[in-house]
Amino acid sequence: MLEHGGSLRAAAAAYDIPLADWLDLLTGINPTHYPLVPPPASLWHRLPEPDAGLLAAASAYYGSDQLLPVAGSQAAIQALPAVLAARRIGMLAPSYAEHAHAWRQRDVVWLAASAIDAAVDTLDALLLVQPNNPTGEHFPRAQLLDWHQRLQRRGGTLIVDEAFIDAAPADSLAPLAGQAALVVLRSLGKFFGLAGARVGFVLGPAALRTALAEQLGPWTLSAPAQDIARQALSDTAWQAAMRRRLATDGARMTALLARHGGRPSGPALFKYLPTADARRWQAHFARAAIWTRAFDTPPALRLALPADEAGWQRLDHTLQQGRRTGLSLE
């Protein structure tokens, strides 16, 4: 079993701390979710049909109508190997583990960011998370387009998972969807804070979307989820205000961690901290009812944003306590 977010109940049981007392900084999900209006009750009473309003809102938001709604980008991650013939797939190391797990029957080539350019002409597909999860690595749009062209010439495919790009979407490749050899994954889980709705989109060529739809089967997206997604994707005022807020909060998190000796990187929604004390920090935070993500290869922490001022102060205080006991963020 791969480790994911959503493990707060297990942490509460393991540390014998009530669930309500925890500050959850594990997942990188926006702590302020989109303030949706509850879907009409009638939507629960019948099988879901394609929602033209959702498709229009998604097309406007992503800058392309070459998209397929899916039950979160995770559904597409698992299904893509069944519809793409690629045998040799390059991936950044480390990155979101579900991608490698889905392609485990193929030849997965682990690459450092600096090694991708030299390796891309040997690959059938290059699969990148942009910005990368968990390290926050961000590739310039021009570089991605160069790799796409080189892969396309060889019959290869560039797959870009843009789960965390919504807070700063200028480098998104979604508006180019429909071009051969390009697949872009998006979801509403992170920026909109709607991970429980399980709504995502695959942007790519028509033939690929048709094959994916057949692979996934009917009714992949519930009618209430479609209604929620339509609301969120249509609300441009909320989106603009939230991008400003997240930019401020992301900068605050960077400054806070740096003040305690760390060298954080990553997008607004989370920060990545290489530290040999990662597991000790995770345990220290957990004893204070703060749930964080620790990695072993390489050792590092990932922290999401607190939801309120009390959470910020609690994180600051717990960092101070950890440093007093000899823990280091370096």
Secondary structure as UniProt FT lines:
FT   HELIX           8..15
FT   HELIX           19..21
FT   STRAND          23..24
FT   HELIX           41..44
FT   HELIX           52..62
FT   STRAND          67..70
FT   HELIX           73..83
FT   STRAND          88..92
FT   HELIX           97..102
FT   TURN            103..105
FT   STRAND          107..111
FT   HELIX           113..115
FT   HELIX           116..119
FT   HELIX           120..122
FT   STRAND          125..129
FT   TURN            133..135
FT   HELIX           141..153
FT   TURN            154..155
FT   STRAND          157..161
FT   TURN            163..164
FT   TURN            166..167
FT   HELIX           169..171
FT   HELIX           174..176
FT   TURN            177..178
FT   TURN            180..181
FT   STRAND          182..187
FT   HELIX           195..197
FT   STRAND          200..203
FT   HELIX           206..216
FT   HELIX           223..234
FT   HELIX           236..259
FT   TURN            260..261
FT   TURN            268..269
FT   STRAND          270..274
FT   TURN            276..277
FT   HELIX           278..287
FT   TURN            288..289
FT   STRAND          290..291
FT   STRAND          293..296
FT   TURN            297..298
FT   STRAND          299..304
FT   HELIX           309..324
FT   TURN            325..326
//
